[in-house]
């Protein structure tokens, strides 16, 4: 996969080139947000990794520009360790994932694998949301990216699930990305379902988005399990 990395620190760029080349990716680099946008417009890589804190145009501005020009481009932002406020701000602007500094190889591999799967899903136009019944539960399966355009599908899924069963399981794929607007819609759906007496559990979902759900208070209303077989209400 072709990946553009934007970071103002040359040692960090060299580290990314070494690691990503070793993983088999083709790497493009830029030392500023402005240069990054020029490279993006010329080369059209499907995925961008950008540091958040840079002099001049910072990573948030880069993210906004990229999404204005091509919503389909995957953008993973690189934040300071534990900086959830910036991570959530980036998700609200349609970043599809985040990784913390210092960058760990495992975290980078996980984020890249999720991004690659989302790109493939987008190309195949696979449905992001589907519903099926499993024993006493209605399962809402979420694959790919939940964004503003998913609002109607997400609300419809909860309505159909609530009509079928009192127990609802959100089955997230490991590659699922959820932007800020979709997180708000999901939180609203969960609140409404709980008010109507439904019980809700979730499985899957990457550790990154579990952290976001924790900060947003969603996990207080949903029981989390490792797999569908573990779900108990």
N, CA, C and O of each residue as an XYZ file, in Angstrom:
932
protein
N       0.851     -1.191      0.000
C       0.000      0.000      0.000
C       0.889      1.244      0.000
O       1.934      1.263      0.650
N       0.479      2.267     -0.719
C       1.216      3.535     -0.724
C       0.735      4.380      0.457
O      -0.464      4.587      0.644
N       1.676      4.854      1.234
C       1.345      5.600      2.452
C       2.151      6.896      2.476
O       3.363      6.882      2.260
N       1.488      7.996      2.735
C       2.161      9.281      2.912
C       2.300      9.549      4.409
O       1.315      9.517      5.147
N       3.531      9.814      4.850
C       3.787     10.140      6.255
C       4.198     11.610      6.344
O       5.118     12.049      5.655
N       3.504     12.364      7.203
C       3.807     13.792      7.387
C       4.267     14.005      8.824
O       3.519     13.747      9.767
N       5.497     14.476      8.986
C       6.042     14.747     10.319
C       7.196     15.717     10.152
O       8.010     15.575      9.240
N       7.266     16.706     11.038
C       8.314     17.719     10.892
C       9.654     17.255     11.443
O      10.662     17.936     11.252
N       9.692     16.100     12.128
C      10.949     15.605     12.704
C      11.563     14.550     11.774
O      11.001     13.472     11.583
N      12.726     14.882     11.200
C      13.359     13.985     10.239
C      13.662     12.599     10.822
O      13.427     11.601     10.140
N      14.179     12.497     12.073
C      14.416     11.152     12.621
C      13.141     10.314     12.663
O      13.184      9.106     12.431
N      12.002     10.950     12.960
C      10.728     10.220     12.990
C      10.349      9.750     11.594
O       9.882      8.625     11.419
N      10.549     10.609     10.601
C      10.244     10.216      9.215
C      11.100      9.028      8.790
O      10.606      8.084      8.173
N      12.399      9.086      9.129
C      13.290      7.979      8.748
C      12.857      6.685      9.426
O      12.922      5.613      8.826
N      12.412      6.788     10.688
C      11.942      5.605     11.411
C      10.723      5.000     10.713
O      10.634      3.782     10.554
N       9.778      5.860     10.294
C       8.591      5.368      9.597
C       8.964      4.706      8.270
O       8.416      3.663      7.915
N       9.904      5.321      7.537
C      10.316      4.751      6.248
C      10.884      3.355      6.447
O      10.537      2.431      5.712
N      11.760      3.196      7.441
C      12.372      1.890      7.701
C      11.316      0.843      8.064
O      11.305     -0.261      7.519
N      10.438      1.206      8.985
C       9.440      0.237      9.468
C       8.436     -0.104      8.367
O       8.131     -1.274      8.136
N       7.923      0.931      7.688
C       6.872      0.686      6.687
C       7.437     -0.051      5.466
O       6.763     -0.908      4.893
N       8.675      0.282      5.067
C       9.295     -0.473      3.977
C       9.459     -1.937      4.358
O       9.226     -2.830      3.544
N       9.867     -2.178      5.617
C      10.035     -3.560      6.083
C       8.705     -4.311      6.067
O       8.677     -5.531      5.911
N       7.605     -3.575      6.230
C       6.272     -4.198      6.191
C       5.773     -4.385      4.758
O       4.712     -4.968      4.535
N       6.551     -3.881      3.784
C       6.167     -4.058      2.386
C       5.386     -2.915      1.779
O       4.818     -3.057      0.697
N       5.350     -1.776      2.466
C       4.594     -0.631      1.945
C       5.511      0.329      1.179
O       6.717      0.383      1.423
N       4.925      1.074      0.261
C       5.647      2.140     -0.431
C       5.398      3.433      0.329
O       4.251      3.798      0.586
N       6.475      4.126      0.689
C       6.338      5.271      1.593
C       6.678      6.586      0.883
O       7.710      6.705      0.223
N       5.794      7.557      1.035
C       6.050      8.926      0.616
C       6.193      9.757      1.884
O       5.539      9.459      2.883
N       7.024     10.784      1.871
C       7.228     11.569      3.089
C       7.095     13.063      2.812
O       7.286     13.533      1.690
N       6.759     13.795      3.881
C       6.699     15.256      3.812
C       7.049     15.796      5.188
O       6.661     15.227      6.208
N       7.798     16.916      5.207
C       8.256     17.475      6.481
C       7.365     18.592      7.002
O       7.691     19.213      8.014
N       6.263     18.859      6.344
C       5.325     19.886      6.823
C       3.939     19.568      6.272
O       3.787     18.787      5.334
N       2.930     20.197      6.883
C       1.570     19.999      6.401
C       1.399     20.486      4.979
O       0.745     19.837      4.163
N       1.998     21.648      4.684
C       1.866     22.219      3.346
C       2.489     21.288      2.293
O       1.892     21.027      1.248
N       3.689     20.799      2.585
C       4.360     19.887      1.654
C       3.565     18.584      1.522
O       3.468     18.005      0.440
N       3.004     18.141      2.641
C       2.210     16.913      2.617
C       1.035     17.009      1.661
O       0.753     16.065      0.923
N       0.344     18.148      1.671
C      -0.798     18.319      0.767
C      -0.343     18.323     -0.691
O      -1.035     17.801     -1.565
N       0.833     18.917     -0.950
C       1.352     18.911     -2.326
C       1.629     17.486     -2.795
O       1.286     17.116     -3.918
N       2.252     16.688     -1.926
C       2.558     15.295     -2.281
C       1.262     14.511     -2.483
O       1.149     13.716     -3.415
N       0.291     14.741     -1.606
C      -0.990     14.030     -1.700
C      -1.677     14.322     -3.036
O      -2.177     13.413     -3.699
N      -1.695     15.609     -3.423
C      -2.367     15.989     -4.673
C      -1.654     15.412     -5.900
O      -2.283     15.131     -6.920
N      -0.346     15.243     -5.787
C       0.413     14.731     -6.939
C       0.375     13.206     -7.020
O       0.330     12.642     -8.114
N       0.392     12.530     -5.849
C       0.578     11.071     -5.828
C      -0.681     10.280     -5.474
O      -0.773      9.100     -5.812
N      -1.651     10.901     -4.802
C      -2.933     10.273     -4.443
C      -2.796      8.953     -3.678
O      -3.451      7.977     -4.044
N      -1.969      8.888     -2.633
C      -1.946      7.663     -1.825
C      -3.285      7.510     -1.088
O      -3.912      8.511     -0.741
N      -3.730      6.264     -0.847
C      -5.028      6.072     -0.177
C      -4.976      6.298      1.322
O      -6.016      6.427      1.969
N      -3.748      6.350      1.893
C      -3.625      6.458      3.354
C      -2.572      7.501      3.720
O      -1.492      7.551      3.130
N      -2.912      8.337      4.713
C      -1.985      9.355      5.219
C      -1.810      9.169      6.721
O      -2.783      9.023      7.460
N      -0.550      9.178      7.159
C      -0.224      9.246      8.587
C       0.295     10.649      8.846
O       1.255     11.074      8.204
N      -0.313     11.375      9.770
C       0.174     12.733     10.026
C       0.300     13.003     11.515
O      -0.581     12.674     12.310
N       1.435     13.619     11.869
C       1.597     14.070     13.240
C       0.603     15.198     13.497
O       0.257     15.950     12.585
N       0.149     15.311     14.740
C      -0.789     16.382     15.066
C      -0.049     17.696     15.301
O      -0.425     18.737     14.761
N       0.999     17.637     16.105
C       1.675     18.868     16.497
C       2.856     19.151     15.585
O       3.898     18.501     15.670
N       2.672     20.134     14.712
C       3.736     20.554     13.799
C       3.701     22.074     13.688
O       2.628     22.663     13.813
N       4.842     22.730     13.457
C       4.830     24.173     13.220
C       4.123     24.481     11.903
O       4.073     23.639     11.006
N       3.579     25.687     11.793
C       2.837     26.038     10.571
C       1.507     25.314     10.551
O       0.751     25.376     11.521
N       1.214     24.629      9.460
C      -0.042     23.881      9.361
C       0.050     22.615     10.211
O       0.853     21.730      9.915
N      -0.761     22.521     11.259
C      -0.677     21.341     12.118
C      -1.510     20.191     11.553
O      -2.174     20.333     10.526
N      -1.462     19.041     12.250
C      -2.129     17.853     11.735
C      -3.634     17.976     11.621
O      -4.241     17.379     10.732
N      -4.250     18.753     12.520
C      -5.707     18.953     12.451
C      -6.065     19.709     11.174
O      -7.025     19.356     10.488
N      -5.287     20.759     10.852
C      -5.544     21.515      9.610
C      -5.307     20.637      8.382
O      -6.057     20.706      7.409
N      -4.259     19.809      8.433
C      -3.989     18.889      7.322
C      -5.172     17.946      7.131
O      -5.631     17.730      6.009
N      -5.660     17.384      8.239
C      -6.803     16.478      8.181
C      -8.017     17.162      7.543
O      -8.672     16.585      6.675
N      -8.314     18.386      7.974
C      -9.468     19.108      7.415
C      -9.318     19.317      5.918
O     -10.272     19.124      5.164
N      -8.114     19.715      5.480
C      -7.882     19.947      4.049
C      -8.046     18.658      3.242
O      -8.665     18.648      2.178
N      -7.486     17.587      3.766
C      -7.571     16.307      3.046
C      -9.026     15.895      2.874
O      -9.439     15.495      1.786
N      -9.807     15.994      3.955
C     -11.205     15.564      3.892
C     -12.042     16.481      2.999
O     -13.005     16.034      2.376
N     -11.672     17.774      2.937
C     -12.372     18.692      2.029
C     -12.154     18.284      0.575
O     -13.053     18.396     -0.258
N     -10.936     17.806      0.284
C     -10.585     17.506     -1.101
C     -10.950     16.082     -1.510
O     -11.303     15.843     -2.665
N     -10.870     15.137     -0.581
C     -11.216     13.744     -0.901
C     -11.599     13.008      0.379
O     -10.733     12.589      1.146
N     -12.895     12.855      0.600
C     -13.393     12.236      1.829
C     -12.918     10.792      1.969
O     -12.821     10.270      3.080
N     -12.622     10.150      0.843
C     -12.280      8.723      0.892
C     -10.862      8.454      1.389
O     -10.546      7.325      1.764
N     -10.009      9.470      1.399
C      -8.636      9.245      1.860
C      -8.622      8.896      3.349
O      -9.184      9.624      4.167
N      -7.980      7.785      3.692
C      -7.871      7.376      5.097
C      -6.790      8.217      5.771
O      -5.692      8.364      5.233
N      -7.093      8.765      6.939
C      -6.116      9.572      7.672
C      -5.990      9.039      9.096
O      -6.961      9.004      9.853
N      -4.773      8.625      9.444
C      -4.474      8.201     10.809
C      -3.624      9.292     11.442
O      -2.566      9.635     10.916
N      -4.074      9.840     12.568
C      -3.309     10.912     13.210
C      -2.415     10.323     14.299
O      -2.730      9.303     14.913
N      -1.298     10.999     14.514
C      -0.324     10.564     15.518
C      -0.368     11.576     16.658
O      -0.025     12.744     16.473
N      -0.790     11.128     17.829
C      -0.982     12.035     18.960
C       0.055     11.753     20.037
O       0.765     10.748     19.996
N       0.126     12.675     21.012
C       0.965     12.427     22.175
C       0.368     11.322     23.015
O      -0.829     11.050     22.927
N       1.184     10.684     23.827
C       0.718      9.552     24.629
C      -0.441      9.982     25.532
O      -0.313     10.926     26.312
N      -1.566      9.285     25.418
C      -2.715      9.528     26.292
C      -3.479     10.800     25.989
O      -4.338     11.199     26.776
N      -3.189     11.453     24.861
C      -3.872     12.716     24.546
C      -5.210     12.421     23.883
O      -5.361     12.574     22.671
N      -6.187     11.992     24.698
C      -7.471     11.579     24.148
C      -8.282     12.767     23.624
O      -9.086     12.604     22.706
N      -8.084     13.953     24.192
C      -8.838     15.119     23.707
C      -8.525     15.390     22.233
O      -9.429     15.631     21.433
N      -7.233     15.348     21.882
C      -6.858     15.572     20.484
C      -7.324     14.418     19.595
O      -7.740     14.627     18.455
N      -7.250     13.205     20.131
C      -7.703     12.054     19.348
C      -9.184     12.176     19.022
O      -9.593     11.938     17.885
N      -9.992     12.548     20.015
C     -11.434     12.691     19.790
C     -11.718     13.861     18.844
O     -12.601     13.773     17.991
N     -10.971     14.952     18.996
C     -11.135     16.081     18.070
C     -10.869     15.639     16.636
O     -11.597     16.020     15.719
N      -9.820     14.832     16.442
C      -9.494     14.340     15.101
C     -10.599     13.415     14.572
O     -10.956     13.489     13.396
N     -11.134     12.554     15.427
C     -12.225     11.662     14.990
C     -13.450     12.478     14.601
O     -14.163     12.127     13.661
N     -13.696     13.579     15.333
C     -14.821     14.452     14.983
C     -14.639     15.073     13.603
O     -15.610     15.483     12.967
N     -13.399     15.141     13.145
C     -13.111     15.709     11.816
C     -12.868     14.603     10.783
O     -12.277     14.837      9.729
N     -13.339     13.391     11.112
C     -13.322     12.257     10.175
C     -11.978     11.577     10.018
O     -11.762     10.874      9.031
N     -11.055     11.769     10.976
C      -9.897     10.872     11.007
C     -10.442      9.468     11.257
O     -11.447      9.308     11.948
N      -9.788      8.456     10.702
C     -10.336      7.115     10.853
C      -9.647      6.301     11.939
O     -10.099      5.205     12.270
N      -8.559      6.822     12.495
C      -7.902      6.106     13.588
C      -6.829      7.019     14.153
O      -6.577      8.100     13.622
N      -6.192      6.571     15.247
C      -5.089      7.335     15.816
C      -4.095      6.374     16.455
O      -4.455      5.274     16.873
N      -2.843      6.806     16.524
C      -1.825      6.054     17.256
C      -1.061      7.043     18.127
O      -0.933      8.220     17.789
N      -0.566      6.556     19.234
C       0.116      7.417     20.194
C       1.632      7.376     20.017
O       2.198      6.365     19.601
N       2.275      8.495     20.342
C       3.727      8.539     20.444
C       4.140      8.136     21.849
O       3.397      8.457     22.776
N       5.250      7.468     22.088
C       6.106      6.893     21.050
C       5.396      5.757     20.318
O       4.698      4.944     20.924
N       5.593      5.723     18.999
C       4.862      4.774     18.164
C       5.400      3.360     18.380
O       6.586      3.093     18.186
N       4.504      2.467     18.783
C       4.880      1.058     18.941
C       4.556      0.312     17.644
O       3.524      0.556     17.018
N       5.445     -0.597     17.251
C       5.272     -1.329     15.998
C       3.927     -2.064     15.959
O       3.256     -2.087     14.927
N       3.537     -2.666     17.097
C       2.279     -3.426     17.122
C       1.082     -2.509     16.885
O       0.157     -2.857     16.151
N       1.110     -1.322     17.521
C       0.000     -0.379     17.342
C      -0.071      0.102     15.899
O      -1.156      0.243     15.335
N       1.108      0.354     15.300
C       1.149      0.801     13.907
C       0.622     -0.289     12.982
O      -0.175     -0.014     12.085
N       1.066     -1.524     13.197
C       0.593     -2.630     12.359
C      -0.918     -2.789     12.462
O      -1.597     -3.005     11.458
N      -1.443     -2.678     13.685
C      -2.890     -2.819     13.866
C      -3.664     -1.734     13.138
O      -4.656     -2.013     12.465
N      -3.206     -0.489     13.276
C      -3.900      0.628     12.620
C      -3.833      0.494     11.099
O      -4.813      0.775     10.410
N      -2.685      0.066     10.572
C      -2.547     -0.099      9.118
C      -3.430     -1.235      8.603
O      -4.042     -1.123      7.541
N      -3.489     -2.329      9.365
C      -4.330     -3.455      8.933
C      -5.794     -3.049      8.892
O      -6.524     -3.413      7.970
N      -6.220     -2.283      9.909
C      -7.626     -1.833      9.923
C      -7.897     -0.892      8.750
O      -8.941     -0.978      8.104
N      -6.945      0.009      8.480
C      -7.124      0.950      7.370
C      -7.200      0.209      6.034
O      -8.027      0.533      5.181
N      -6.330     -0.785      5.862
C      -6.290     -1.527      4.599
C      -7.614     -2.268      4.380
O      -8.131     -2.307      3.263
N      -8.156     -2.851      5.450
C      -9.437     -3.552      5.325
C     -10.553     -2.579      4.976
O     -11.429     -2.898      4.173
N     -10.524     -1.373      5.587
C     -11.569     -0.389      5.281
C     -11.480      0.056      3.827
O     -12.506      0.241      3.173
N     -10.266      0.228      3.316
C     -10.096      0.632      1.915
C     -10.653     -0.445      0.996
O     -11.319     -0.133      0.009
N     -10.387     -1.709      1.311
C     -10.913     -2.811      0.503
C     -12.433     -2.861      0.560
O     -13.094     -3.089     -0.454
N     -12.989     -2.645      1.765
C     -14.450     -2.642      1.900
C     -15.064     -1.514      1.075
O     -16.082     -1.702      0.408
N     -14.438     -0.347      1.126
C     -14.964      0.793      0.368
C     -14.935      0.505     -1.127
O     -15.858      0.873     -1.854
N     -13.869     -0.156     -1.583
C     -13.758     -0.469     -3.012
C     -14.796     -1.504     -3.428
O     -15.326     -1.462     -4.538
N     -15.082     -2.452     -2.499
C     -16.059     -3.484     -2.841
C     -17.488     -3.031     -2.553
O     -18.452     -3.727     -2.873
N     -17.608     -1.825     -1.929
C     -18.916     -1.259     -1.583
C     -19.718     -2.206     -0.688
O     -20.943     -2.275     -0.787
N     -19.012     -2.938      0.189
C     -19.703     -3.835      1.109
C     -20.524     -3.034      2.111
O     -20.148     -1.921      2.481
N     -21.648     -3.601      2.550
C     -22.502     -2.922      3.512
C     -21.786     -2.815      4.845
O     -21.126     -3.761      5.276
N     -21.913     -1.666      5.501
C     -21.235     -1.466      6.778
C     -22.052     -2.029      7.932
O     -21.495     -2.434      8.953
N     -23.388     -2.057      7.772
C     -24.258     -2.458      8.877
C     -25.222     -3.551      8.405
O     -25.846     -3.421      7.351
N     -25.338     -4.611      9.179
C     -26.325     -5.651      8.879
C     -26.868     -6.188     10.203
O     -26.242     -6.029     11.251
N     -28.041     -6.826     10.142
C     -28.683     -7.351     11.353
C     -28.987     -8.819     11.155
O     -29.408     -9.235     10.076
N     -28.774     -9.609     12.204
C     -29.216    -10.995     12.180
C     -29.580    -11.415     13.593
O     -29.152    -10.799     14.569
N     -30.387    -12.488     13.691
C     -30.824    -12.983     14.992
C     -29.948    -14.151     15.410
O     -29.601    -15.008     14.597
N     -29.597    -14.173     16.678
C     -28.735    -15.236     17.202
C     -29.273    -15.633     18.568
O     -29.166    -14.877     19.533
N     -29.855    -16.830     18.638
C     -30.490    -17.285     19.870
C     -31.452    -16.198     20.364
O     -32.375    -15.832     19.637
N     -31.263    -15.682     21.558
C     -32.220    -14.692     22.061
C     -31.842    -13.257     21.775
O     -32.463    -12.338     22.308
N     -30.841    -13.046     20.951
C     -30.319    -11.694     20.753
C     -30.475    -11.229     19.301
O     -30.465    -12.027     18.364
N     -30.620     -9.918     19.154
C     -30.512     -9.310     17.826
C     -29.100     -8.744     17.706
O     -28.672     -7.937     18.531
N     -28.385     -9.172     16.674
C     -26.992     -8.755     16.507
C     -26.902     -7.725     15.382
O     -27.338     -7.966     14.256
N     -26.324     -6.575     15.717
C     -26.055     -5.551     14.702
C     -24.569     -5.644     14.371
O     -23.723     -5.287     15.191
N     -24.254     -6.124     13.169
C     -22.859     -6.286     12.752
C     -22.395     -5.012     12.044
O     -23.042     -4.532     11.113
N     -21.282     -4.484     12.497
C     -20.744     -3.247     11.928
C     -19.378     -3.544     11.317
O     -18.474     -4.013     12.008
N     -19.231     -3.271     10.027
C     -17.977     -3.500      9.318
C     -17.582     -2.227      8.576
O     -18.449     -1.522      8.060
N     -16.302     -1.926      8.515
C     -15.846     -0.751      7.779
C     -15.984      0.526      8.598
O     -15.736      0.523      9.804
N     -16.373      1.600      7.953
C     -16.372      2.917      8.591
C     -17.780      3.425      8.841
O     -18.601      3.482      7.925
N     -18.056      3.796     10.090
C     -19.305      4.484     10.416
C     -19.027      5.980     10.365
O     -18.129      6.480     11.044
N     -19.806      6.688      9.554
C     -19.596      8.123      9.422
C     -20.953      8.815      9.424
O     -21.975      8.194      9.715
N     -20.955     10.092      9.101
C     -22.200     10.854      9.065
C     -23.223     10.201      8.145
O     -24.421     10.215      8.428
N     -22.743      9.626      7.039
C     -23.661      9.014      6.076
C     -24.291      7.727      6.608
O     -25.224      7.199      6.003
N     -23.787      7.221      7.738
C     -24.311      5.979      8.316
C     -25.449      6.231      9.293
O     -26.015      5.279      9.831
N     -25.802      7.506      9.538
C     -26.772      7.834     10.592
C     -28.100      7.104     10.405
O     -28.594      6.474     11.340
N     -28.679      7.182      9.215
C     -29.989      6.555      8.980
C     -29.904      5.042      9.138
O     -30.774      4.422      9.750
N     -28.837      4.450      8.574
C     -28.692      2.996      8.645
C     -28.536      2.530     10.086
O     -29.070      1.490     10.470
N     -27.805      3.301     10.881
C     -27.586      2.934     12.279
C     -28.897      3.022     13.069
O     -29.222      2.122     13.843
N     -29.645      4.111     12.868
C     -30.924      4.257     13.581
C     -31.918      3.179     13.145
O     -32.643      2.628     13.973
N     -31.950      2.883     11.846
C     -32.842      1.822     11.347
C     -32.465      0.474     11.953
O     -33.339     -0.316     12.311
N     -31.166      0.213     12.066
C     -30.709     -1.055     12.627
C     -31.178     -1.208     14.063
O     -31.628     -2.285     14.453
N     -31.081     -0.150     14.855
C     -31.539     -0.222     16.244
C     -33.056     -0.409     16.308
O     -33.555     -1.164     17.142
N     -33.795      0.284     15.420
C     -35.269      0.126     15.424
C     -35.647     -1.315     15.103
O     -36.481     -1.904     15.791
N     -35.045     -1.884     14.069
C     -35.362     -3.258     13.680
C     -34.943     -4.241     14.763
O     -35.665     -5.190     15.067
N     -33.774     -4.007     15.341
C     -33.281     -4.912     16.388
C     -34.196     -4.871     17.600
O     -34.498     -5.904     18.198
N     -34.642     -3.653     17.964
C     -35.507     -3.516     19.140
C     -36.858     -4.195     18.924
O     -37.451     -4.714     19.869
N     -37.346     -4.192     17.675
C     -38.624     -4.858     17.396
C     -38.470     -6.378     17.476
O     -39.439     -7.083     17.760
N     -37.262     -6.884     17.228
C     -37.035     -8.331     17.174
C     -36.713     -8.935     18.536
O     -37.190    -10.021     18.868
N     -35.918     -8.242     19.308
C     -35.422     -8.794     20.572
C     -35.222     -7.667     21.595
O     -35.062     -6.500     21.238
N     -35.237     -8.057     22.882
C     -34.920     -7.089     23.937
C     -33.418     -6.978     24.168
O     -32.938     -5.990     24.724
N     -32.679     -8.003     23.737
C     -31.226     -7.973     23.886
C     -30.579     -7.619     22.544
O     -30.854     -8.249     21.523
N     -29.726     -6.612     22.566
C     -29.049     -6.178     21.343
C     -27.541     -6.318     21.535
O     -26.988     -5.880     22.544
N     -26.893     -6.929     20.559
C     -25.434     -7.060     20.597
C     -24.845     -6.280     19.426
O     -25.199     -6.514     18.271
N     -23.955     -5.363     19.734
C     -23.205     -4.657     18.694
C     -21.937     -5.454     18.407
O     -21.061     -5.580     19.262
N     -21.855     -5.985     17.203
C     -20.718     -6.832     16.813
C     -19.812     -6.019     15.887
O     -20.031     -5.956     14.677
N     -18.785     -5.398     16.485
C     -17.869     -4.564     15.709
C     -16.720     -5.415     15.173
O     -16.169     -6.252     15.888
N     -16.366     -5.194     13.914
C     -15.148     -5.802     13.380
C     -13.941     -5.053     13.932
O     -14.035     -3.876     14.282
N     -12.822     -5.736     14.007
C     -11.603     -5.105     14.501
C     -11.222     -3.895     13.646
O     -10.583     -2.960     14.128
N     -11.624     -3.924     12.364
C     -11.233     -2.822     11.472
C     -12.185     -1.631     11.538
O     -11.969     -0.635     10.848
N     -13.241     -1.718     12.361
C     -14.248     -0.657     12.357
C     -13.667      0.682     12.803
O     -12.932      0.771     13.786
N     -14.023      1.719     12.045
C     -13.681      3.097     12.412
C     -14.977      3.874     12.569
O     -15.915      3.677     11.797
N     -15.038      4.750     13.555
C     -16.263      5.507     13.818
C     -15.889      6.959     14.000
O     -15.129      7.289     14.910
N     -16.409      7.843     13.149
C     -16.047      9.246     13.308
C     -16.888      9.892     14.416
O     -17.790      9.265     14.972
N     -16.580     11.147     14.723
C     -17.227     11.806     15.853
C     -18.732     11.882     15.738
O     -19.442     11.635     16.713
N     -19.241     12.225     14.538
C     -20.684     12.342     14.349
C     -21.367     10.994     14.557
O     -22.427     10.920     15.178
N     -20.761      9.931     14.039
C     -21.366      8.602     14.190
C     -21.328      8.137     15.636
O     -22.237      7.436     16.081
N     -20.281      8.518     16.384
C     -20.234      8.174     17.811
C     -21.399      8.830     18.545
O     -22.016      8.206     19.408
N     -21.709     10.090     18.209
C     -22.837     10.784     18.846
C     -24.152     10.090     18.518
O     -25.007      9.930     19.389
N     -24.318      9.674     17.252
C     -25.544      8.971     16.858
C     -25.650      7.634     17.587
O     -26.720      7.257     18.065
N     -24.531      6.929     17.664
C     -24.522      5.642     18.356
C     -24.883      5.823     19.830
O     -25.668      5.049     20.378
N     -24.308      6.849     20.474
C     -24.622      7.104     21.886
C     -26.114      7.400     22.064
O     -26.731      6.944     23.026
N     -26.685      8.159     21.139
C     -28.127      8.467     21.200
C     -28.960      7.193     21.045
O     -29.927      6.987     21.778
N     -28.579      6.340     20.088
C     -29.308      5.084     19.876
C     -29.255      4.201     21.127
O     -30.250      3.589     21.514
N     -28.079      4.149     21.746
C     -27.918      3.330     22.958
C     -28.789      3.880     24.083
O     -29.473      3.122     24.771
N     -28.765      5.204     24.271
C     -29.590      5.821     25.335
C     -31.058      5.517     25.113
O     -31.766      5.130     26.044
N     -31.526      5.695     23.861
C     -32.940      5.467     23.562
C     -33.325      4.011     23.789
O     -34.387      3.720     24.338
N     -32.453      3.097     23.364
C     -32.746      1.672     23.533
C     -32.810      1.307     25.006
O     -33.677      0.542     25.430
N     -31.882      1.861     25.785
C     -31.877      1.589     27.226
C     -33.146      2.140     27.880
O     -33.717      1.507     28.768
N     -33.581      3.315     27.437
C     -34.808      3.907     27.985
C     -36.017      3.013     27.692
O     -36.948      2.926     28.493
N     -35.987      2.352     26.531
C     -37.085      1.466     26.137
C     -36.972      0.088     26.782
O     -37.809     -0.782     26.545
N     -35.940     -0.110     27.596
C     -35.800     -1.371     28.324
C     -34.924     -2.414     27.663
O     -34.805     -3.529     28.171
N     -34.300     -2.072     26.527
C     -33.410     -3.046     25.882
C     -32.075     -3.144     26.647
O     -31.600     -2.169     27.229
N     -31.502     -4.329     26.624
C     -30.162     -4.532     27.176
C     -29.175     -4.637     26.022
O     -29.465     -5.254     24.997
N     -28.017     -4.032     26.196
C     -27.074     -3.924     25.067
C     -25.689     -4.409     25.481
O     -25.200     -4.097     26.567
N     -25.081     -5.166     24.608
C     -23.693     -5.610     24.800
C     -22.918     -5.321     23.520
O     -23.505     -5.067     22.468
N     -21.604     -5.364     23.622
C     -20.806     -5.202     22.406
C     -19.618     -6.161     22.443
O     -19.116     -6.526     23.506
N     -19.188     -6.555     21.245
C     -17.996     -7.392     21.095
C     -17.129     -6.784     19.987
O     -17.582     -5.954     19.199
N     -15.867     -7.229     19.956
C     -14.956     -6.707     18.935
C     -14.518     -5.301     19.283
O     -14.429     -4.959     20.463
N     -14.249     -4.496     18.306
C     -13.825     -3.105     18.403
C     -12.383     -3.014     18.903
O     -11.990     -3.685     19.857
N     -11.626     -2.180     18.241
C     -10.209     -2.042     18.585
C     -10.050     -1.348     19.935
O     -10.961     -0.667     20.406
N      -8.889     -1.528     20.546
C      -8.615     -0.903     21.845
C      -8.700      0.612     21.748
O      -9.113      1.270     22.702
N      -8.313      1.177     20.601
C      -8.394      2.629     20.427
C      -9.815      3.135     20.622
O     -10.053      4.061     21.396
N     -10.762      2.517     19.909
C     -12.133      3.015     19.982
C     -12.801      2.637     21.302
O     -13.740      3.307     21.731
N     -12.331      1.582     21.945
C     -12.831      1.298     23.302
C     -12.453      2.435     24.250
O     -13.236      2.814     25.121
N     -11.238      2.979     24.072
C     -10.833      4.130     24.895
C     -11.755      5.321     24.656
O     -12.155      6.012     25.593
N     -12.084      5.549     23.387
C     -12.966      6.671     23.053
C     -14.349      6.443     23.662
O     -14.934      7.370     24.223
N     -14.872      5.236     23.561
C     -16.178      4.922     24.150
C     -16.151      5.150     25.658
O     -17.131      5.612     26.243
N     -15.022      4.822     26.280
C     -14.884      5.022     27.726
C     -14.980      6.510     28.068
O     -15.709      6.904     28.978
N     -14.226      7.332     27.316
C     -14.226      8.776     27.550
C     -15.615      9.360     27.309
O     -16.044     10.258     28.034
N     -16.317      8.859     26.303
C     -17.646      9.378     25.954
C     -18.751      8.833     26.865
O     -19.908      9.235     26.744
N     -18.402      7.929     27.764
C     -19.395      7.403     28.696
C     -20.275      6.306     28.126
O     -21.222      5.872     28.781
N     -19.977      5.846     26.905
C     -20.824      4.832     26.271
C     -20.668      3.479     26.954
O     -21.631      2.721     27.070
N     -19.453      3.179     27.406
C     -19.222      1.851     27.999
C     -19.957      1.673     29.320
O     -20.126      0.545     29.785
N     -20.397      2.772     29.932
C     -21.179      2.622     31.164
C     -22.553      2.030     30.882
O     -23.205      1.510     31.787
N     -22.992      2.107     29.628
C     -24.326      1.628     29.274
C     -24.300      0.320     28.485
O     -25.346     -0.256     28.186
N     -23.102     -0.137     28.153
C     -22.967     -1.347     27.336
C     -21.995     -2.302     28.006
O     -20.903     -1.906     28.416
N     -22.395     -3.557     28.115
C     -21.472     -4.570     28.631
C     -20.572     -5.034     27.489
O     -21.062     -5.348     26.404
N     -19.263     -5.080     27.722
C     -18.307     -5.470     26.681
C     -17.835     -6.901     26.895
O     -17.545     -7.312     28.019
N     -17.762     -7.655     25.796
C     -17.298     -9.041     25.848
C     -16.257     -9.256     24.745
O     -16.186     -8.500     23.776
N     -15.455    -10.307     24.924
C     -14.396    -10.575     23.951
C     -14.946    -11.123     22.638
O     -14.441    -10.792     21.566
N     -15.995    -11.972     22.721
C     -16.545    -12.571     21.505
C     -18.038    -12.823     21.682
O     -18.564    -12.728     22.791
N     -18.717    -13.144     20.583
C     -20.150    -13.404     20.655
C     -20.469    -14.572     21.591
O     -21.478    -14.556     22.296
N     -19.605    -15.574     21.589
C     -19.844    -16.740     22.445
C     -19.783    -16.402     23.931
O     -20.316    -17.139     24.760
N     -19.130    -15.284     24.268
C     -18.995    -14.901     25.677
C     -20.160    -14.053     26.186
O     -20.280    -13.831     27.391
N     -21.020    -13.577     25.280
C     -22.058    -12.617     25.671
C     -23.060    -13.256     26.625
O     -23.648    -14.295     26.327
N     -23.243    -12.614     27.776
C     -24.247    -13.021     28.757
C     -24.973    -11.780     29.259
O     -24.336    -10.823     29.700
N     -26.282    -11.791     29.196
C     -27.060    -10.657     29.715
C     -27.575    -10.945     31.120
O     -28.249    -10.104     31.715
